[in-house]
Amino acid sequence: MNDLFIKILNMSITASWLIIAVMVTRLLIRRAPKWISCLLWGFVMIRLIFPFSLESSLSVIPSREVIPQDIAVSESPAISTGVPAINSTLNPIMESLAPDAGNSVNPLQVWTSVGTWIWIAGIIAMLAYALVSYFKLKKQVAASVPLRDGVMVCDEVKSPFILGVFKPMIYIPSNLGGDSFEYVLSHEEAHLKRKDHWWKPLGYLLLAVYWFNPLCWAAYILLSRDIEMACDEKVIRDMSREQTAGYSQALLNASYPVRGVRACPVAFGEVSVKQRIKGVLNYKKPAFWVIVVALILCVALGVTLLTDPADNVGGSAENAGDGYKVAYLENDIYLAHGLMEKSLDKDMMAINIVEGCPLFRIDTMDDLEEFRVMIGKVADTSLENEDLPSFDKAVEEYDEEFFAENSLMVAYVHTSSEKFDVVLEETAVKESYFYMFMERTGEQNAYSDYFWPGLIIKEMADQELKDVTDYVAQYGNQFVFGPYAADNETGEDSGDTVENDETEEGPVDNNESGEAPVSTGTFIKPVDADITKGFGESSGKMHNGVDFAAEEGTPIMASDGGTVVTADWVEGYGYCVEIDHGDGVMTRYAHCSKLLVSEGDSVSQGQTIAEVGSTGMSSGPHCHFEIIINDEAVDPASKLELGE
């Protein structure tokens, strides 16, 4: 239900832009027929009902998903409104809700659950009010007398109305007679012809779902008003001045004050009586050009606000990997140093500076917003120049649909002389390595003061990156780590050591005897850290292991010797290693950032098998450790040699 609530919130925010636009448009087309205003409210209903929308390059919706679906379990919660000023104001607040390291519950999970139950309670209250109102009216008209087919007369009725959706009946007060009766009956029959006894209850049902949005309440009230005024116009458009005056008097006679928002019925005279009488008395048939202009505005609203932003060329799944983008950043001496702290590649030489070339992989909208926030601490991501877009502009078209099958590789490049441009010359995936090589272009005397530093953004299909664990970004393709070095002109490997203690044959085995490691029957701590969360029930759920909070990248060691039976992504656990120690004993190491062993490997007690991370359902960097004996989880603290 939490996911549904977040989806409803996103749909509500998207529809709010359309509601505001409809409110403004109503004022611009106030001389147009009121049925056009009702058509505009139909657009709003479409936005509120359907969880998907067509894409259009003309869409002006700032963001199709403001709140990420996984925000409740995100390590760095952030929203993406599509308006940088709003993001920069609200996201620091969102960051304050991020969990502390070792805390396995994200505060947003609690708040999201509370919000979901409040939302459900509101829906129940709204529907209960509608049902009570309906049965109260049914009881009130129980003694009605049929006047003609589909028309009932009742002493208890104060104002004419229609009750019923599938078999609607018109109810008219018994004291209403003469010309007023005919006028009232014509109005109610106009409601039936327009199917208003369907649209108004549907509007209330949507209001019951989106009750938390004040704009939806305003939309329902204005819809009710426009429905009545559209019926007024339908009845009086062929009347004489005398008949119009009589209709206005009937409207006044049949009206009575109503408090609150009514779910049903569709009642004559129940809303905006003064405004409607004024509209009836001043009614003039609209000119043809007024109708044409109003319809053009309707089409414009439909194209720009009833659709979602389309991915630009190169930003769709189909075009992933075909090209790259360059985004402008303001020059800040601290920027490179700040990015280096979280870069995937800390060892390569950058362009003209003796630092690593920071490289980042962005897999989700959460990652994208986290990256934006990180850069935003030292640079303005909204700045651009006459040749290059800002980072905000360069990535605005990416969405969850793109990230479902693709990722962004982002490299920070810098030329201290500001006399050269830099282009992405080549990307390559070889074995477990991803390479990104940049080249300098331009002449020494070709001064280009607009460009550097900047970000080179490359789209990659996830399928291409599925086996990648190591990342290299640098200027030129010489003197690199890993298998790419074997492709140089000499045909020899560079001899550089592969990161994470790996060789071409795979992870280094600390067991030098050459024999398959065996279980010692004892268990050591997998991480050099203290237990931050124990075994047992927590927040109504069973915690089947213990947690060791540590910095990302901290080595994880095999608690005992055995055979690796799992070294892969496991739902909930993220990157996970499972080791079989024999005799029905197994250990599990979850939420890793990197796996250094493979399924089938033999490992010794104390051998490094992975690195601490925060993958899967995790709220911060830690190692979740389990001991399982005969398929039953036991408390690891009772088995570990804690060295205390």
N, C-alpha and C positions, 0 to 999 in steps of 0.2 A: 504493500500500500504506500510505503514511503516513495517508491519510484513513481507511482501514479500521481502522488501529491506534487512532486517536483515537476512532472510533465504538465500537470494542470497549471502550476505557477508560471511555467514558461509560456504556455498557450495564453494565459491571462495577460502576461506582459506584452506579448506580440499583438493580441487583440486590442490592448489599450491604445496603441498607436492609431489603429483604425478607428476606434471609438472617438478619439480626439479629432481625427480628420473628419469624421461624419458630422460631429457637432459643429465644426467650423463650416463645412460645406452646406449644412442646413440653413445657416445664416445667409450664405451667398446665393442660394436658390430659393429663398423664401417666397418668391413670386411664381415658382414652378408648381405643378400639381403635387399634392401631398403624397400621392402614391409613389413618387420618386424617392421621397424621404424614407418611406417604408422599404423600398428596394435597397437603400443604403443600409438599413438595419438588418436586412437579409444577409448582406455581406458580413456584418459583424457576427451573425449567427453561424455562418459557414466557418469563420475563423475560430469560433469557440467550440464547434462540434468536431471538426476534423483535425486529427493530430498530425496531419501532413499537409503539404501545400505544393503547388507548382512552383518551379523556379523561373525567375526572370531577371535579366540583366538590368531591368528598369525598376526593380524593387527598391524601395527606400527604407525597408525595415532594417534597423541598425544591426540586429543580431537575431538569428533564428533560435538560438538557445542561450539565454542569459545565464541560467543556472545549470552547471554541468550535472548530468544524471548521477554521477558518482561523487558529488561534492561532500556527502555525509561521511565518506570513508577516505577522503583525499588528505594526503599529508600536508598539502598547501592549498587549502580551500580558497577559491577566487571565483568571481563572476566576470562575465564578458558581455557588457551591455552594448558594445559597439560604439560607445561614446567615451573616449579616453578620460575626459574630465570626471565623469561619474565613476569609472573604474578606479582611478587614482584616489578618489575620495572614499569609496566603499571597501576596496580590497585590503587596505591596512586594517580595517575593522575585522574583515574575514580572516586575515592572518592571525589576529589575536585569539581566534577560536581554534587555531591549529593545536593538536595535542602535543604534550611534552613527550620527549623520547622515553620509550618504555611503557607509556600509557597506551593500552590496547584499545581504548574506547575514545573515539573522536567526539568532542563535545557537540559537534554538529549532528552526530547520530542521535543524541538525546533530544536536541532541539527539533530536529526533523520529525522524530517520532511524536513528540508533543504536538507539533504543528499539524501533523497528519490527523491525530485524534480530535483536535479542535475543529479541523476542517470537516471531518466526518460528522461530528456533533452538530455543526452548523447546518449541514445538508439535512440531517434528520429533523432538526427544528423547523427548517423551511418547508419540508414536505409534510410534516405534521400539521403545520399551520394551514397548508393548502387543503389537506384532507378534512380538518375540522371545519374550515370555511365551507367546503363543498357539502358535507353532510348537514351542516347547520342550515344551508340554503334549501337542501332537499326537504328537510323537515318543515321549513317555513312555507314552501310552496305545495305542501302535501294536499291542501284543500283547494287547489286551483281548479277552475272550471274551463273546459275546452271551448274556445270561441270558433276556431276554424282549424284546418289542418296545420299543425305545427305552431299554433298560437294559443296561449293559455292566459286567462284572466284570474287575478288573485287579489284578495283584499289586503293581504299582509305585505304585498310588494310596494315599495316606495318609489322605485324607479325601474323603467323597462330594462331588461337584460336577456342575454342568451345563456342558457345553461346546458351543458352537454358537449361532448366532442364528436362522438360518432352518430348520435341521434339528438342533435341540438333542438331545443324548444325555445320559443320566444315567450317571455313572461311579461305581462303588461299590467300596471295598476288598474283596479276596477273603477277608480274615480277619474280616469283619463278618458275623455270623449271628444266628439266633434272633430274639427280639423286636426287638433293636436294628436289624436289617436292615429290618423292616417299618416301624418308626418313621422311619428315615432315608429310606426310599423315599417314605413319605407326605409328608415335608417337601419333598423335591425335586420331587415331583409338584405340590405346592402352589405352588412357585416357577413351574412351567410354566403352571399355570392363571392365575396372576397376571401372567404375561408379564414376570417379573423378568429373564429372560435378554435382554430388550430394554432395559428401563429402566436396569439397572446399566451396561451398555456405553455407553448414551447419556450417562449421568452422567459416565463417564470421558472420553468424547469432549469434552464441555463443559469438563471440568477441563483437558483438553489445550489448549483454546483460552484459558481464563482461568487458566492455571497461576500467573500472577503475583499473584493475589488470594488471600491466606491464608484469607479467609472461604469461598472456593470449595472449598479443601481440607477445611476443617471441615465444609462442607455435604456433600461426597462421603462422608466418613467416617461422618457421622451418617445419611446416606441408606442406606449399606450396613448399618448397625446396625438401622435401622428396617425395612428389607426383611426381614432375618432374623427379627426379633421379630414382624413381621406374619405371616410364615409359621408361626412357632411357635404363635401364637394361633389361626390357621386350623386347625392340626392338633389342638390339645389342647382346643378349646372344648367338645367333647362327650365328653371322656375322664373316667374315674373318677380318684380320687386315686391308686390303685395304678398305673394306666396313665400318669398324669402323672409319677410317680416314675420309672417305667421309661423314659419319653421323656427325662427329665433325665439318666439314666444313659447313654442312647444318645448324647445330645448331648456328654457328657463323653468317652465312648469314641471318638467320631468326630472329636474336635477335636485340633488340633496347632498349635503356635505359628507365626504368620505375620509376617514382617517386611515393612515397606513397604506401599504401596498397590497392590492388585491390580486390574488392568484386567479380568481374567477369571480364573477362571470365577465363577459364582454358586455358592459352595461352602457346604455344611452345616458349621456349627461353626467357621467361619473367623474370626469377629469377636465380641468381647465375650461370651465363653463364660460367664464368671462372672455377668455381669449377666443374661444370657438364662436361665441355670439358675434364678437367683433369681426372675426374672419368671415362669417356668413354674410353679415350686412355689407361688408366691403368687397365681397367676392367679385372678381372679374375673370373671364376666361383668359388663361395665359396665352401670350403670343407664341406662334410656332417657333420662333428663334429662341425663346426662353426655354422651351422644352428641349430643343436640340442642344443648347449649351449645357443644360442640366444633365442630359444623358451623356454628353461628352465628359463631363466631370465625373459621372458615375464610372464610366469606362476607365478613366485615368486613375480613380481610386482603386478599382479592381486590379489593374495592372501593377500599380506601385505598392499597394498595401495588402492585397489579397494574395500576393505571391511572396516567396522567400528569395533572398539574394542568390543569384546563380554563381557558381564557381567560375572564375576567369579562366581563359585558356592557360593550360599548364597547371591549374589548380584542381582539376578533377581527377578522379581515380584513373580514367582512361589515359590521361596525359602525364601521369606521374613518371618522373624520370626523364622526360623529354628535354627539359631545359632547367634554367636556374634563374634566380632573381638576386639583385643586389639592393640592399637597404642602406640608407644614409644614417649615420650616427654623428652626434656632435663629438668633437675631439676632447677627450678627458683623460689625463695621464693615469688616473686611477682605474679606468674602465678595464683595461687588460688585466691588471692585477686582481681585480674583483672577480672577473670571469674565470681566471685561471684556477681559482679555488674549487670550482665545481665542474671544470672541464673534463670531458672524457679522455682527452689527450694532453697530458701535462709535460711531455718530454720532447716534442718536436720543436725545431727552430722556426720562429715566426718570420715574417717579412721585415727585415731591417731592424729587428729588435731581438735582444737575447732573452726570449721567453718562449714558452710553449705557445702553439697556435690554438687557442681555445676552440673546442669543437663540442657541439651539443646535438643530441638526438631527441626530437620532440615527437612523441607517439600519440598524445591525446590533447584535447582542448585544455585540460588541466595543466599539462606540461607546457603548453603554449603560454597560458596566462602566468604560470610560475616563472617562465623565462622572461616574459615582459616585465613582471614585477622586479625580478632580479636586476635587469638592465636599468629599469626605471629608477633604481636607487642611486645611480651614478650618471645617467644620461637621459635625455628627453626622447622617448620613443616616438613622439609625434612630429619631430622636426624633419623637414625635407628640404630639398633645394630644387633648382630648375631642371636638373637632370635625373635625380634619383628620388624615389618615394621614401617616406618614413617607414620605419619598421611596422608601425600600426597599419599603414596603408598596404604594405607589401603582403601582410598575412591576413587581411580582413576577410578574404573569401574562404578561408579554410574552416571546416566544420567537422562535426562528428562523422558525417558520411565519408569525408575524405580520409580521416584518421582510422576508419574501420579497416582499411586495406593498405594504408600508406603512412609514411613518416616523413618528417622534415629533418634534414641534416643541416645544421647552421654553424658556419665557421666565422670567427671574428678575425679580420685581417687588418693590418695596419702598416702604413709606410710613413716613416717619420719625416721623410723629405717632402711629402705631399707633392711630388713631381711626377708620380706615375699612377696609372690605373692598374687594377688587378682583375683578372678574369679567372673563371674556373676552367682549367685546362682539361682535367680528367677526373673521373671517379672510377673506382674499381673495387670489386669484392673478390678476395682471394682467401680461400679456406675460412678461417674465423676472423679475418681482418677486413675492415672497410677503410679505403684510402680516398682522400680528397686532396688533389693537387692544384694549387693556384699558380698562375704565371703573371709576371709583371709586364705591362704593355706601355707603349709611349716612349718618346725620346727624352733624354736628360733635360733638354731645354723646353720641353712641352709642359709648362707649368699648369697643374690642375689642382687648384686650391680647394675644390669643392668636395673631394671624394673621401679621403681617409681620415679616421677609421671607418669601417663599414662592416656589414654582415653579408656573407654570401649564403643564400638559402637554396638548397638542392632538395627536390622532391624524390623520394625513393619508395618503391613498392615494398611492403613488409616481406613479401615472399623473397625478395633479393637479400634482405637483411636477417633472415630467419636463423642463420647459423653464426652471425657476427657477434663476437664478444670483445673485440679490440678495435680501436679507432685511431686513425692517423690523419692529420690535416697539416699540410705544410706547403712551403714555396718550392716548387720543383719536385722531381721524383727520384732524386738520388739520396743515398745514405739513409734508407728507411729500414724500419724494423720488419721482421716477419717474412712471409713467403714472397712478397713483391720484390725483395732484394735479389731473389734467384733469377729474375727475369731481366737483369741488367746486361750490359754488353759482354761482360766476362763470362756470364752464364754460371757464376758461382754465388752461393749464398753469402750475404754480408757478414754472417757470423754473429750478428747482434743477438742478444738474449731476448727471447719473447717474454712479454709481460706475464705476470701471474704464475711464474715458475713453470711455464709450459715449454715443451720442445716440439719438434715436428712429430715425435712419436706420441705426444700427448702430455698430460700432467706428470710432474716428477714424483716418483714413488720414493718415500723416505725409507722404505724397507730395503736395505742394501744386501740382504742375504740371498735374494733371488727366489726365496720361497714365498708361497702365498701367505699373507698375513693371517694369523689366527686370533680368535678372541682370547683375551686375557681373563675374562670373567669379571673384570672391574671396569668402572666408568670414570672418566675424568671430565672436567668441565670443557665444553666445546669452545667456549670463548673466555678470554682472560678478562672477566667482568663479573660483577655481582648479579645475583638473581633480583630482578625488579618486579616480577609478577610470578606468584606461586601457582601450584597445582590446585585444582578444585573449582567449585562453582563460583561464577563471577557474573553479576548483573543478570541473573536468571539463566546463564549459559554455562556449560561445562568447559573449563579450560584444561585440556588434556596434557598440558606440559608446563614448562617454566620458561620465562623470558629472560634473556640477557641483553640489556640495552647497551649499545656500543656505537661508536662512530661508523658510518658507512665505509666499507672497505676493510674493516677489522677482520683478521683471519678467523675462520671457523675450522676447528680441528675435529677429527673423528674421535668420538668419545671412547671407542674401543675398535679393535681390528675386525675386519670382515669384508664382505663383498657388496659393492654398490648395486642396489636393485632399482633405484630410481634416481635420475639426475635430469630433471626436466621441470617445466612449468606445471604446477598442480593447482587446480581451482581452489581459491581461498588462501593457499599456502604460498603462492607465487613461485619463484624459483626455489626448488626443494631438492634435498638429497636424502635418500633413505638407504640405510646400511643394514644388511642381514648378518647377524653375528652367530647364527646357528642356534639350535635347540629352542627355536620359537622366539628368539629375542631379536628385536629390531629397534634402531634409533632413527629419528627423523629430525632434520635441520631445515627450518622453513624461513621464508622471506629474504632469501639471499639476493645479493646484487649480482654476483658472478658465481658460476659453477666451475670448479677446477678439476672435476672428475667426470667420468662417463659411466653409463650403465655397464656392469660387468667387470669394472676395475676392482682390484684387490687393494685395500688400504690398511695401514697400520694405525694403531692407537697413537694419537697426537699428530697424525699427518694432516696438513692443510687441505681441506676438500672444497671450501667455498669462502665467500666473503660476505660480511654482514651487509644487509640492505633493508629495503622497506617495500618489497614487492608483494603483490597479492593484497589481501585484506589486512593492511597494516597501517598503523597511525604514526609510525616513526621508525628509525633504524634500530633493529634488534634481531636477535636470533631466537626463534621459538624452537625449543628442544623437547622432544618426547622420547620416552622409553616405553616400548610396547612388548609385553611378554604374553605369548599365546593369545595374540589378537586383543589384548586388554591393556589399556594405558595405565601405567603406574606412576606414582609421584617420583620424578627424577631426583628430587632433593634427598630422598631416602636411599638412593643408590650411588650418588656421586661422591667422589673423593674431593671435597671442597678445599682441602688444603688449609683448613682453619684450625 
